[in-house]
Each structure stands twice: as C-alpha cells, then as structure tokens.
Amino acid sequence: MMELNALKDFIVTGKLEEAKQVVNAAISDGVDAQYIINGYLIKGMEEIGRRFEEGKAFVPNLLLSARAMKGCLEILKPLLKDASGASLGTLVIGTVKGDLHDIGKNLVASMLEGCGFEVINLGVDISDSQFVEAVQQYNPQIVCLSALLTTTMNYMQNVIDALKEAGLRDRVKVLVGGAPVNEDFARRIGADGYSSNANGAVVLAKKVLGVC
C-alpha cells in the first residue's frame, strides 16, 4: 500500500509514467478501481488545484497533473463500465463559434473528468445548434461555454437563447469561463455560474449539482 500512497504525489507532480505504473500494480493486486480514483487520483487533482489557487502552482503544473490523471483514468475506465454511481454527472463543454482557443477549455475538461464528471468535449468553434444537438444527444446536467476573445464571448448569449428556443434551458445548468468573461457578464447573459480557472470550475460544477 506504500506504493499506492505515492499515487497522489505522482498526480500532483504530473509524473505520468510513474502514476500509471502504480495504478497497474494496484489493479494486479485487486484494488478496486473506484477506490483508486476517489482515494488517490481525485485527492491529487484537488491538491494541485489548491496549490494553483494559492499561487504555489501554475498552468503548466495543472496541465501535467491533468495529463497524469487522464493516463490513469484510461487504464481504470474499462473497469468502471458496470459500476453504479461512478460519475458525478455528465457535462458538455466547448469553445464557442468563432473562437479556436482550447488550452484553457481542455484544462477545465481534464480537471472535471479527473474529479469524477463524465465530460463530452465538443472542441472549438462550436455553434449554438451544435450545443443544442449535444444536449439532446447526451442529456447532460451542465453545459460549459468557453471563449478567449472579446469578439466571441457574446456568442455565449446565442447559445443560451438557442437552448431556450429548443425548450432545453431548464434541463441544464450553463457555466461560462474564459479570459474576457467575468461574473457580471455571466449574470447579464443568464448563465448559472462563472469561474475564472479550472479548479474553480470543478467547485462550481459540484455546487450547482449539489454534490459538494
């Protein structure tokens, strides 16, 4: 179990190969996949998130941790197919139409996935109709909208309006984020929440679903 105890630190420090070795060894020893996720992987992501909030870690550190977490989840996911309650909820995330930036969006997606959400990452330059189709197809609890440009952030309003027109707005919580976005803007367009960073997005998603 001493080796498994190192898993959290490997996630925090972003050591992908070392983390994968521990996960594989734990599986061979019969350790439950969900126990590995809840007890070590999520704890590691929460720790790097706290360090980021405190200014003790930076975006490259978060990206490395998210990469290590994703690598471990790829090993564990096949073992969770029949597990009940393995996911905190489903969410759709994408960068809005006209905007091709995805580093921040991908970081948020990785953090959310690492902390227990099923994430449908639509990519970049996503239209309002594509978001509507994704909600109809995947039935998520949350839609996350990202924008890095002041010229594209207003398109978030289009997405929210399209969800209303399709009769889907009451079914999902809409969370927004990105460099030009702020709390006032989120309220003005009728979003359910705003976060300025990946760790905050995880906290917010849990809060709006009541799974804090």
PyMOL CGO cylinders between C-alpha atoms (Angstrom):
from pymol import cmd
from pymol.cgo import CYLINDER

trace = [
    CYLINDER, 0.00, 0.00, 0.00, 3.02, 2.29, 0.42, 0.3, 1, 1, 1, 1, 1, 1,
    CYLINDER, 3.02, 2.29, 0.42, 3.39, 2.36, -3.37, 0.3, 1, 1, 1, 1, 1, 1,
    CYLINDER, 3.39, 2.36, -3.37, -0.29, 3.27, -3.78, 0.3, 1, 1, 1, 1, 1, 1,
    CYLINDER, -0.29, 3.27, -3.78, 0.17, 6.08, -1.28, 0.3, 1, 1, 1, 1, 1, 1,
    CYLINDER, 0.17, 6.08, -1.28, 2.67, 7.62, -3.71, 0.3, 1, 1, 1, 1, 1, 1,
    CYLINDER, 2.67, 7.62, -3.71, -0.01, 7.88, -6.41, 0.3, 1, 1, 1, 1, 1, 1,
    CYLINDER, -0.01, 7.88, -6.41, -1.41, 11.15, -5.10, 0.3, 1, 1, 1, 1, 1, 1,
    CYLINDER, -1.41, 11.15, -5.10, 2.05, 12.72, -5.19, 0.3, 1, 1, 1, 1, 1, 1,
    CYLINDER, 2.05, 12.72, -5.19, 2.64, 11.48, -8.73, 0.3, 1, 1, 1, 1, 1, 1,
    CYLINDER, 2.64, 11.48, -8.73, -0.59, 13.17, -9.81, 0.3, 1, 1, 1, 1, 1, 1,
    CYLINDER, -0.59, 13.17, -9.81, 0.35, 16.40, -8.04, 0.3, 1, 1, 1, 1, 1, 1,
    CYLINDER, 0.35, 16.40, -8.04, 3.80, 16.42, -9.64, 0.3, 1, 1, 1, 1, 1, 1,
    CYLINDER, 3.80, 16.42, -9.64, 2.48, 15.31, -13.02, 0.3, 1, 1, 1, 1, 1, 1,
    CYLINDER, 2.48, 15.31, -13.02, 4.55, 12.14, -13.29, 0.3, 1, 1, 1, 1, 1, 1,
    CYLINDER, 4.55, 12.14, -13.29, 2.52, 10.22, -15.85, 0.3, 1, 1, 1, 1, 1, 1,
    CYLINDER, 2.52, 10.22, -15.85, 4.54, 7.03, -16.25, 0.3, 1, 1, 1, 1, 1, 1,
    CYLINDER, 4.54, 7.03, -16.25, 5.13, 6.59, -12.52, 0.3, 1, 1, 1, 1, 1, 1,
    CYLINDER, 5.13, 6.59, -12.52, 1.42, 7.12, -11.83, 0.3, 1, 1, 1, 1, 1, 1,
    CYLINDER, 1.42, 7.12, -11.83, 0.42, 4.56, -14.48, 0.3, 1, 1, 1, 1, 1, 1,
    CYLINDER, 0.42, 4.56, -14.48, 2.84, 2.01, -13.03, 0.3, 1, 1, 1, 1, 1, 1,
    CYLINDER, 2.84, 2.01, -13.03, 1.28, 2.37, -9.58, 0.3, 1, 1, 1, 1, 1, 1,
    CYLINDER, 1.28, 2.37, -9.58, -2.25, 2.06, -10.99, 0.3, 1, 1, 1, 1, 1, 1,
    CYLINDER, -2.25, 2.06, -10.99, -1.36, -1.06, -12.95, 0.3, 1, 1, 1, 1, 1, 1,
    CYLINDER, -1.36, -1.06, -12.95, 0.28, -2.60, -9.88, 0.3, 1, 1, 1, 1, 1, 1,
    CYLINDER, 0.28, -2.60, -9.88, -2.76, -1.77, -7.74, 0.3, 1, 1, 1, 1, 1, 1,
    CYLINDER, -2.76, -1.77, -7.74, -5.11, -3.38, -10.26, 0.3, 1, 1, 1, 1, 1, 1,
    CYLINDER, -5.11, -3.38, -10.26, -2.93, -6.50, -10.29, 0.3, 1, 1, 1, 1, 1, 1,
    CYLINDER, -2.93, -6.50, -10.29, -3.22, -6.61, -6.50, 0.3, 1, 1, 1, 1, 1, 1,
    CYLINDER, -3.22, -6.61, -6.50, -7.01, -6.49, -6.78, 0.3, 1, 1, 1, 1, 1, 1,
    CYLINDER, -7.01, -6.49, -6.78, -7.52, -2.92, -5.57, 0.3, 1, 1, 1, 1, 1, 1,
    CYLINDER, -7.52, -2.92, -5.57, -10.95, -1.55, -6.55, 0.3, 1, 1, 1, 1, 1, 1,
    CYLINDER, -10.95, -1.55, -6.55, -10.81, 0.95, -9.42, 0.3, 1, 1, 1, 1, 1, 1,
    CYLINDER, -10.81, 0.95, -9.42, -13.25, 3.38, -7.83, 0.3, 1, 1, 1, 1, 1, 1,
    CYLINDER, -13.25, 3.38, -7.83, -11.21, 3.30, -4.62, 0.3, 1, 1, 1, 1, 1, 1,
    CYLINDER, -11.21, 3.30, -4.62, -8.10, 4.27, -6.58, 0.3, 1, 1, 1, 1, 1, 1,
    CYLINDER, -8.10, 4.27, -6.58, -9.93, 7.15, -8.22, 0.3, 1, 1, 1, 1, 1, 1,
    CYLINDER, -9.93, 7.15, -8.22, -11.61, 8.51, -5.11, 0.3, 1, 1, 1, 1, 1, 1,
    CYLINDER, -11.61, 8.51, -5.11, -8.79, 7.86, -2.67, 0.3, 1, 1, 1, 1, 1, 1,
    CYLINDER, -8.79, 7.86, -2.67, -5.81, 8.94, -4.69, 0.3, 1, 1, 1, 1, 1, 1,
    CYLINDER, -5.81, 8.94, -4.69, -6.41, 10.40, -8.15, 0.3, 1, 1, 1, 1, 1, 1,
    CYLINDER, -6.41, 10.40, -8.15, -9.09, 12.89, -7.16, 0.3, 1, 1, 1, 1, 1, 1,
    CYLINDER, -9.09, 12.89, -7.16, -7.17, 13.78, -4.00, 0.3, 1, 1, 1, 1, 1, 1,
    CYLINDER, -7.17, 13.78, -4.00, -4.15, 14.57, -6.15, 0.3, 1, 1, 1, 1, 1, 1,
    CYLINDER, -4.15, 14.57, -6.15, -6.16, 16.78, -8.51, 0.3, 1, 1, 1, 1, 1, 1,
    CYLINDER, -6.16, 16.78, -8.51, -7.75, 18.58, -5.59, 0.3, 1, 1, 1, 1, 1, 1,
    CYLINDER, -7.75, 18.58, -5.59, -4.30, 19.21, -4.11, 0.3, 1, 1, 1, 1, 1, 1,
    CYLINDER, -4.30, 19.21, -4.11, -2.82, 20.66, -7.32, 0.3, 1, 1, 1, 1, 1, 1,
    CYLINDER, -2.82, 20.66, -7.32, -5.96, 22.77, -7.63, 0.3, 1, 1, 1, 1, 1, 1,
    CYLINDER, -5.96, 22.77, -7.63, -5.45, 24.16, -4.14, 0.3, 1, 1, 1, 1, 1, 1,
    CYLINDER, -5.45, 24.16, -4.14, -1.82, 24.92, -4.88, 0.3, 1, 1, 1, 1, 1, 1,
    CYLINDER, -1.82, 24.92, -4.88, -2.87, 26.76, -8.03, 0.3, 1, 1, 1, 1, 1, 1,
    CYLINDER, -2.87, 26.76, -8.03, -5.37, 28.84, -6.08, 0.3, 1, 1, 1, 1, 1, 1,
    CYLINDER, -5.37, 28.84, -6.08, -2.66, 29.71, -3.55, 0.3, 1, 1, 1, 1, 1, 1,
    CYLINDER, -2.66, 29.71, -3.55, -0.18, 30.73, -6.24, 0.3, 1, 1, 1, 1, 1, 1,
    CYLINDER, -0.18, 30.73, -6.24, 2.08, 27.76, -5.46, 0.3, 1, 1, 1, 1, 1, 1,
    CYLINDER, 2.08, 27.76, -5.46, 1.43, 26.05, -8.81, 0.3, 1, 1, 1, 1, 1, 1,
    CYLINDER, 1.43, 26.05, -8.81, 0.89, 27.36, -12.32, 0.3, 1, 1, 1, 1, 1, 1,
    CYLINDER, 0.89, 27.36, -12.32, -0.86, 26.40, -15.56, 0.3, 1, 1, 1, 1, 1, 1,
    CYLINDER, -0.86, 26.40, -15.56, 1.98, 24.11, -16.75, 0.3, 1, 1, 1, 1, 1, 1,
    CYLINDER, 1.98, 24.11, -16.75, 1.74, 22.23, -13.44, 0.3, 1, 1, 1, 1, 1, 1,
    CYLINDER, 1.74, 22.23, -13.44, -2.01, 21.84, -13.86, 0.3, 1, 1, 1, 1, 1, 1,
    CYLINDER, -2.01, 21.84, -13.86, -1.57, 20.56, -17.41, 0.3, 1, 1, 1, 1, 1, 1,
    CYLINDER, -1.57, 20.56, -17.41, 0.96, 17.95, -16.29, 0.3, 1, 1, 1, 1, 1, 1,
    CYLINDER, 0.96, 17.95, -16.29, -1.28, 16.82, -13.44, 0.3, 1, 1, 1, 1, 1, 1,
    CYLINDER, -1.28, 16.82, -13.44, -4.29, 16.62, -15.76, 0.3, 1, 1, 1, 1, 1, 1,
    CYLINDER, -4.29, 16.62, -15.76, -2.21, 14.57, -18.22, 0.3, 1, 1, 1, 1, 1, 1,
    CYLINDER, -2.21, 14.57, -18.22, -1.18, 12.14, -15.48, 0.3, 1, 1, 1, 1, 1, 1,
    CYLINDER, -1.18, 12.14, -15.48, -4.76, 11.88, -14.28, 0.3, 1, 1, 1, 1, 1, 1,
    CYLINDER, -4.76, 11.88, -14.28, -6.07, 11.23, -17.79, 0.3, 1, 1, 1, 1, 1, 1,
    CYLINDER, -6.07, 11.23, -17.79, -3.49, 8.50, -18.34, 0.3, 1, 1, 1, 1, 1, 1,
    CYLINDER, -3.49, 8.50, -18.34, -4.56, 6.74, -15.16, 0.3, 1, 1, 1, 1, 1, 1,
    CYLINDER, -4.56, 6.74, -15.16, -8.26, 7.10, -15.98, 0.3, 1, 1, 1, 1, 1, 1,
    CYLINDER, -8.26, 7.10, -15.98, -7.70, 5.47, -19.38, 0.3, 1, 1, 1, 1, 1, 1,
    CYLINDER, -7.70, 5.47, -19.38, -6.43, 2.39, -17.52, 0.3, 1, 1, 1, 1, 1, 1,
    CYLINDER, -6.43, 2.39, -17.52, -9.24, 2.40, -14.96, 0.3, 1, 1, 1, 1, 1, 1,
    CYLINDER, -9.24, 2.40, -14.96, -12.27, 3.31, -17.09, 0.3, 1, 1, 1, 1, 1, 1,
    CYLINDER, -12.27, 3.31, -17.09, -12.77, -0.17, -18.59, 0.3, 1, 1, 1, 1, 1, 1,
    CYLINDER, -12.77, -0.17, -18.59, -13.10, -1.48, -15.04, 0.3, 1, 1, 1, 1, 1, 1,
    CYLINDER, -13.10, -1.48, -15.04, -15.87, 1.03, -14.26, 0.3, 1, 1, 1, 1, 1, 1,
    CYLINDER, -15.87, 1.03, -14.26, -18.28, 0.22, -17.09, 0.3, 1, 1, 1, 1, 1, 1,
    CYLINDER, -18.28, 0.22, -17.09, -20.67, -1.64, -14.83, 0.3, 1, 1, 1, 1, 1, 1,
    CYLINDER, -20.67, -1.64, -14.83, -20.07, 0.49, -11.74, 0.3, 1, 1, 1, 1, 1, 1,
    CYLINDER, -20.07, 0.49, -11.74, -23.05, 2.45, -10.45, 0.3, 1, 1, 1, 1, 1, 1,
    CYLINDER, -23.05, 2.45, -10.45, -22.53, 5.98, -9.25, 0.3, 1, 1, 1, 1, 1, 1,
    CYLINDER, -22.53, 5.98, -9.25, -19.08, 6.21, -10.84, 0.3, 1, 1, 1, 1, 1, 1,
    CYLINDER, -19.08, 6.21, -10.84, -19.82, 9.65, -12.30, 0.3, 1, 1, 1, 1, 1, 1,
    CYLINDER, -19.82, 9.65, -12.30, -20.84, 12.83, -10.50, 0.3, 1, 1, 1, 1, 1, 1,
    CYLINDER, -20.84, 12.83, -10.50, -22.74, 13.88, -13.61, 0.3, 1, 1, 1, 1, 1, 1,
    CYLINDER, -22.74, 13.88, -13.61, -22.43, 14.50, -17.33, 0.3, 1, 1, 1, 1, 1, 1,
    CYLINDER, -22.43, 14.50, -17.33, -21.41, 17.79, -18.87, 0.3, 1, 1, 1, 1, 1, 1,
    CYLINDER, -21.41, 17.79, -18.87, -20.83, 19.15, -22.34, 0.3, 1, 1, 1, 1, 1, 1,
    CYLINDER, -20.83, 19.15, -22.34, -18.00, 21.63, -22.86, 0.3, 1, 1, 1, 1, 1, 1,
    CYLINDER, -18.00, 21.63, -22.86, -16.89, 23.60, -25.90, 0.3, 1, 1, 1, 1, 1, 1,
    CYLINDER, -16.89, 23.60, -25.90, -15.34, 26.83, -27.12, 0.3, 1, 1, 1, 1, 1, 1,
    CYLINDER, -15.34, 26.83, -27.12, -17.99, 28.95, -28.81, 0.3, 1, 1, 1, 1, 1, 1,
    CYLINDER, -17.99, 28.95, -28.81, -18.27, 29.71, -32.52, 0.3, 1, 1, 1, 1, 1, 1,
    CYLINDER, -18.27, 29.71, -32.52, -15.55, 31.90, -33.98, 0.3, 1, 1, 1, 1, 1, 1,
    CYLINDER, -15.55, 31.90, -33.98, -13.04, 31.04, -31.25, 0.3, 1, 1, 1, 1, 1, 1,
    CYLINDER, -13.04, 31.04, -31.25, -10.31, 28.45, -31.85, 0.3, 1, 1, 1, 1, 1, 1,
    CYLINDER, -10.31, 28.45, -31.85, -8.65, 28.54, -28.43, 0.3, 1, 1, 1, 1, 1, 1,
    CYLINDER, -8.65, 28.54, -28.43, -8.76, 25.31, -26.49, 0.3, 1, 1, 1, 1, 1, 1,
    CYLINDER, -8.76, 25.31, -26.49, -5.88, 25.08, -23.99, 0.3, 1, 1, 1, 1, 1, 1,
    CYLINDER, -5.88, 25.08, -23.99, -7.87, 26.54, -21.11, 0.3, 1, 1, 1, 1, 1, 1,
    CYLINDER, -7.87, 26.54, -21.11, -11.00, 24.67, -22.12, 0.3, 1, 1, 1, 1, 1, 1,
    CYLINDER, -11.00, 24.67, -22.12, -9.12, 21.39, -22.30, 0.3, 1, 1, 1, 1, 1, 1,
    CYLINDER, -9.12, 21.39, -22.30, -7.59, 22.00, -18.89, 0.3, 1, 1, 1, 1, 1, 1,
    CYLINDER, -7.59, 22.00, -18.89, -11.03, 22.60, -17.40, 0.3, 1, 1, 1, 1, 1, 1,
    CYLINDER, -11.03, 22.60, -17.40, -12.32, 19.45, -19.12, 0.3, 1, 1, 1, 1, 1, 1,
    CYLINDER, -12.32, 19.45, -19.12, -9.43, 17.38, -17.75, 0.3, 1, 1, 1, 1, 1, 1,
    CYLINDER, -9.43, 17.38, -17.75, -9.91, 18.71, -14.23, 0.3, 1, 1, 1, 1, 1, 1,
    CYLINDER, -9.91, 18.71, -14.23, -13.64, 17.99, -14.33, 0.3, 1, 1, 1, 1, 1, 1,
    CYLINDER, -13.64, 17.99, -14.33, -13.07, 14.49, -15.67, 0.3, 1, 1, 1, 1, 1, 1,
    CYLINDER, -13.07, 14.49, -15.67, -10.37, 13.88, -13.11, 0.3, 1, 1, 1, 1, 1, 1,
    CYLINDER, -10.37, 13.88, -13.11, -12.69, 14.85, -10.30, 0.3, 1, 1, 1, 1, 1, 1,
    CYLINDER, -12.69, 14.85, -10.30, -15.45, 12.46, -11.31, 0.3, 1, 1, 1, 1, 1, 1,
    CYLINDER, -15.45, 12.46, -11.31, -17.54, 14.00, -14.10, 0.3, 1, 1, 1, 1, 1, 1,
    CYLINDER, -17.54, 14.00, -14.10, -18.27, 12.42, -17.46, 0.3, 1, 1, 1, 1, 1, 1,
    CYLINDER, -18.27, 12.42, -17.46, -17.08, 15.07, -19.92, 0.3, 1, 1, 1, 1, 1, 1,
    CYLINDER, -17.08, 15.07, -19.92, -18.19, 15.44, -23.54, 0.3, 1, 1, 1, 1, 1, 1,
    CYLINDER, -18.19, 15.44, -23.54, -15.58, 17.76, -25.08, 0.3, 1, 1, 1, 1, 1, 1,
    CYLINDER, -15.58, 17.76, -25.08, -17.03, 19.19, -28.30, 0.3, 1, 1, 1, 1, 1, 1,
    CYLINDER, -17.03, 19.19, -28.30, -13.86, 21.08, -29.25, 0.3, 1, 1, 1, 1, 1, 1,
    CYLINDER, -13.86, 21.08, -29.25, -13.62, 24.62, -30.64, 0.3, 1, 1, 1, 1, 1, 1,
    CYLINDER, -13.62, 24.62, -30.64, -15.69, 26.88, -32.91, 0.3, 1, 1, 1, 1, 1, 1,
    CYLINDER, -15.69, 26.88, -32.91, -18.93, 25.25, -31.72, 0.3, 1, 1, 1, 1, 1, 1,
    CYLINDER, -18.93, 25.25, -31.72, -22.21, 26.78, -32.93, 0.3, 1, 1, 1, 1, 1, 1,
    CYLINDER, -22.21, 26.78, -32.93, -25.37, 27.22, -30.90, 0.3, 1, 1, 1, 1, 1, 1,
    CYLINDER, -25.37, 27.22, -30.90, -27.07, 24.46, -32.88, 0.3, 1, 1, 1, 1, 1, 1,
    CYLINDER, -27.07, 24.46, -32.88, -24.19, 22.08, -32.12, 0.3, 1, 1, 1, 1, 1, 1,
    CYLINDER, -24.19, 22.08, -32.12, -24.57, 22.75, -28.40, 0.3, 1, 1, 1, 1, 1, 1,
    CYLINDER, -24.57, 22.75, -28.40, -28.32, 22.13, -28.70, 0.3, 1, 1, 1, 1, 1, 1,
    CYLINDER, -28.32, 22.13, -28.70, -27.70, 18.86, -30.54, 0.3, 1, 1, 1, 1, 1, 1,
    CYLINDER, -27.70, 18.86, -30.54, -25.20, 17.78, -27.89, 0.3, 1, 1, 1, 1, 1, 1,
    CYLINDER, -25.20, 17.78, -27.89, -27.69, 18.42, -25.09, 0.3, 1, 1, 1, 1, 1, 1,
    CYLINDER, -27.69, 18.42, -25.09, -30.32, 16.41, -26.96, 0.3, 1, 1, 1, 1, 1, 1,
    CYLINDER, -30.32, 16.41, -26.96, -27.88, 13.56, -27.61, 0.3, 1, 1, 1, 1, 1, 1,
    CYLINDER, -27.88, 13.56, -27.61, -26.03, 13.28, -24.30, 0.3, 1, 1, 1, 1, 1, 1,
    CYLINDER, -26.03, 13.28, -24.30, -28.62, 14.66, -21.85, 0.3, 1, 1, 1, 1, 1, 1,
    CYLINDER, -28.62, 14.66, -21.85, -26.02, 16.42, -19.67, 0.3, 1, 1, 1, 1, 1, 1,
    CYLINDER, -26.02, 16.42, -19.67, -26.70, 18.24, -16.43, 0.3, 1, 1, 1, 1, 1, 1,
    CYLINDER, -26.70, 18.24, -16.43, -24.25, 21.02, -17.29, 0.3, 1, 1, 1, 1, 1, 1,
    CYLINDER, -24.25, 21.02, -17.29, -23.17, 22.92, -20.41, 0.3, 1, 1, 1, 1, 1, 1,
    CYLINDER, -23.17, 22.92, -20.41, -19.81, 24.72, -20.14, 0.3, 1, 1, 1, 1, 1, 1,
    CYLINDER, -19.81, 24.72, -20.14, -19.08, 27.55, -22.58, 0.3, 1, 1, 1, 1, 1, 1,
    CYLINDER, -19.08, 27.55, -22.58, -15.58, 28.91, -23.14, 0.3, 1, 1, 1, 1, 1, 1,
    CYLINDER, -15.58, 28.91, -23.14, -14.27, 31.96, -25.00, 0.3, 1, 1, 1, 1, 1, 1,
    CYLINDER, -14.27, 31.96, -25.00, -10.90, 33.67, -25.05, 0.3, 1, 1, 1, 1, 1, 1,
    CYLINDER, -10.90, 33.67, -25.05, -11.76, 36.63, -27.29, 0.3, 1, 1, 1, 1, 1, 1,
    CYLINDER, -11.76, 36.63, -27.29, -13.90, 39.66, -26.54, 0.3, 1, 1, 1, 1, 1, 1,
    CYLINDER, -13.90, 39.66, -26.54, -15.24, 39.30, -30.09, 0.3, 1, 1, 1, 1, 1, 1,
    CYLINDER, -15.24, 39.30, -30.09, -16.60, 35.81, -29.42, 0.3, 1, 1, 1, 1, 1, 1,
    CYLINDER, -16.60, 35.81, -29.42, -17.70, 35.96, -25.78, 0.3, 1, 1, 1, 1, 1, 1,
    CYLINDER, -17.70, 35.96, -25.78, -21.04, 37.50, -26.70, 0.3, 1, 1, 1, 1, 1, 1,
    CYLINDER, -21.04, 37.50, -26.70, -21.86, 34.35, -28.70, 0.3, 1, 1, 1, 1, 1, 1,
    CYLINDER, -21.86, 34.35, -28.70, -22.47, 32.66, -25.34, 0.3, 1, 1, 1, 1, 1, 1,
    CYLINDER, -22.47, 32.66, -25.34, -25.75, 34.57, -25.29, 0.3, 1, 1, 1, 1, 1, 1,
    CYLINDER, -25.75, 34.57, -25.29, -26.66, 32.95, -28.62, 0.3, 1, 1, 1, 1, 1, 1,
    CYLINDER, -26.66, 32.95, -28.62, -26.12, 29.50, -27.13, 0.3, 1, 1, 1, 1, 1, 1,
    CYLINDER, -26.12, 29.50, -27.13, -28.29, 30.24, -24.11, 0.3, 1, 1, 1, 1, 1, 1,
    CYLINDER, -28.29, 30.24, -24.11, -31.02, 31.68, -26.35, 0.3, 1, 1, 1, 1, 1, 1,
    CYLINDER, -31.02, 31.68, -26.35, -30.85, 28.61, -28.59, 0.3, 1, 1, 1, 1, 1, 1,
    CYLINDER, -30.85, 28.61, -28.59, -31.24, 26.31, -25.59, 0.3, 1, 1, 1, 1, 1, 1,
    CYLINDER, -31.24, 26.31, -25.59, -34.32, 28.32, -24.56, 0.3, 1, 1, 1, 1, 1, 1,
    CYLINDER, -34.32, 28.32, -24.56, -35.82, 28.13, -28.05, 0.3, 1, 1, 1, 1, 1, 1,
    CYLINDER, -35.82, 28.13, -28.05, -35.28, 24.38, -28.11, 0.3, 1, 1, 1, 1, 1, 1,
    CYLINDER, -35.28, 24.38, -28.11, -37.01, 24.00, -24.73, 0.3, 1, 1, 1, 1, 1, 1,
    CYLINDER, -37.01, 24.00, -24.73, -33.81, 22.71, -23.13, 0.3, 1, 1, 1, 1, 1, 1,
    CYLINDER, -33.81, 22.71, -23.13, -32.69, 25.59, -20.94, 0.3, 1, 1, 1, 1, 1, 1,
    CYLINDER, -32.69, 25.59, -20.94, -34.45, 24.34, -17.81, 0.3, 1, 1, 1, 1, 1, 1,
    CYLINDER, -34.45, 24.34, -17.81, -32.78, 20.94, -18.17, 0.3, 1, 1, 1, 1, 1, 1,
    CYLINDER, -32.78, 20.94, -18.17, -29.19, 22.15, -17.89, 0.3, 1, 1, 1, 1, 1, 1,
    CYLINDER, -29.19, 22.15, -17.89, -27.02, 24.49, -15.89, 0.3, 1, 1, 1, 1, 1, 1,
    CYLINDER, -27.02, 24.49, -15.89, -24.92, 26.78, -18.08, 0.3, 1, 1, 1, 1, 1, 1,
    CYLINDER, -24.92, 26.78, -18.08, -21.46, 27.68, -16.79, 0.3, 1, 1, 1, 1, 1, 1,
    CYLINDER, -21.46, 27.68, -16.79, -19.16, 30.13, -18.57, 0.3, 1, 1, 1, 1, 1, 1,
    CYLINDER, -19.16, 30.13, -18.57, -15.49, 31.00, -18.45, 0.3, 1, 1, 1, 1, 1, 1,
    CYLINDER, -15.49, 31.00, -18.45, -12.52, 32.42, -20.34, 0.3, 1, 1, 1, 1, 1, 1,
    CYLINDER, -12.52, 32.42, -20.34, -10.16, 35.36, -20.13, 0.3, 1, 1, 1, 1, 1, 1,
    CYLINDER, -10.16, 35.36, -20.13, -12.61, 38.16, -21.11, 0.3, 1, 1, 1, 1, 1, 1,
    CYLINDER, -12.61, 38.16, -21.11, -15.55, 36.73, -19.14, 0.3, 1, 1, 1, 1, 1, 1,
    CYLINDER, -15.55, 36.73, -19.14, -16.49, 37.85, -15.62, 0.3, 1, 1, 1, 1, 1, 1,
    CYLINDER, -16.49, 37.85, -15.62, -19.25, 37.41, -13.06, 0.3, 1, 1, 1, 1, 1, 1,
    CYLINDER, -19.25, 37.41, -13.06, -21.23, 40.43, -14.24, 0.3, 1, 1, 1, 1, 1, 1,
    CYLINDER, -21.23, 40.43, -14.24, -21.19, 39.21, -17.83, 0.3, 1, 1, 1, 1, 1, 1,
    CYLINDER, -21.19, 39.21, -17.83, -22.33, 35.75, -16.74, 0.3, 1, 1, 1, 1, 1, 1,
    CYLINDER, -22.33, 35.75, -16.74, -25.29, 37.22, -14.89, 0.3, 1, 1, 1, 1, 1, 1,
    CYLINDER, -25.29, 37.22, -14.89, -26.16, 39.52, -17.77, 0.3, 1, 1, 1, 1, 1, 1,
    CYLINDER, -26.16, 39.52, -17.77, -26.48, 36.70, -20.29, 0.3, 1, 1, 1, 1, 1, 1,
    CYLINDER, -26.48, 36.70, -20.29, -28.40, 34.47, -17.90, 0.3, 1, 1, 1, 1, 1, 1,
    CYLINDER, -28.40, 34.47, -17.90, -25.71, 31.89, -17.16, 0.3, 1, 1, 1, 1, 1, 1,
    CYLINDER, -25.71, 31.89, -17.16, -25.89, 29.86, -13.96, 0.3, 1, 1, 1, 1, 1, 1,
    CYLINDER, -25.89, 29.86, -13.96, -22.29, 30.44, -12.95, 0.3, 1, 1, 1, 1, 1, 1,
    CYLINDER, -22.29, 30.44, -12.95, -18.82, 31.65, -13.84, 0.3, 1, 1, 1, 1, 1, 1,
    CYLINDER, -18.82, 31.65, -13.84, -15.32, 30.53, -12.96, 0.3, 1, 1, 1, 1, 1, 1,
    CYLINDER, -15.32, 30.53, -12.96, -12.01, 32.17, -13.73, 0.3, 1, 1, 1, 1, 1, 1,
    CYLINDER, -12.01, 32.17, -13.73, -9.96, 28.97, -13.51, 0.3, 1, 1, 1, 1, 1, 1,
    CYLINDER, -9.96, 28.97, -13.51, -10.07, 25.19, -13.81, 0.3, 1, 1, 1, 1, 1, 1,
    CYLINDER, -10.07, 25.19, -13.81, -10.12, 24.40, -10.12, 0.3, 1, 1, 1, 1, 1, 1,
    CYLINDER, -10.12, 24.40, -10.12, -12.93, 26.89, -9.57, 0.3, 1, 1, 1, 1, 1, 1,
    CYLINDER, -12.93, 26.89, -9.57, -14.86, 25.25, -12.40, 0.3, 1, 1, 1, 1, 1, 1,
    CYLINDER, -14.86, 25.25, -12.40, -14.78, 21.93, -10.56, 0.3, 1, 1, 1, 1, 1, 1,
    CYLINDER, -14.78, 21.93, -10.56, -16.01, 23.54, -7.35, 0.3, 1, 1, 1, 1, 1, 1,
    CYLINDER, -16.01, 23.54, -7.35, -18.75, 25.37, -9.26, 0.3, 1, 1, 1, 1, 1, 1,
    CYLINDER, -18.75, 25.37, -9.26, -19.91, 22.29, -11.14, 0.3, 1, 1, 1, 1, 1, 1,
    CYLINDER, -19.91, 22.29, -11.14, -20.20, 20.34, -7.90, 0.3, 1, 1, 1, 1, 1, 1,
    CYLINDER, -20.20, 20.34, -7.90, -22.05, 23.23, -6.28, 0.3, 1, 1, 1, 1, 1, 1,
    CYLINDER, -22.05, 23.23, -6.28, -24.68, 23.66, -8.98, 0.3, 1, 1, 1, 1, 1, 1,
    CYLINDER, -24.68, 23.66, -8.98, -25.40, 19.91, -8.89, 0.3, 1, 1, 1, 1, 1, 1,
    CYLINDER, -25.40, 19.91, -8.89, -25.42, 19.78, -5.10, 0.3, 1, 1, 1, 1, 1, 1,
    CYLINDER, -25.42, 19.78, -5.10, -22.59, 17.23, -4.88, 0.3, 1, 1, 1, 1, 1, 1,
    CYLINDER, -22.59, 17.23, -4.88, -20.12, 19.36, -2.90, 0.3, 1, 1, 1, 1, 1, 1,
]
cmd.load_cgo(trace, "trace")
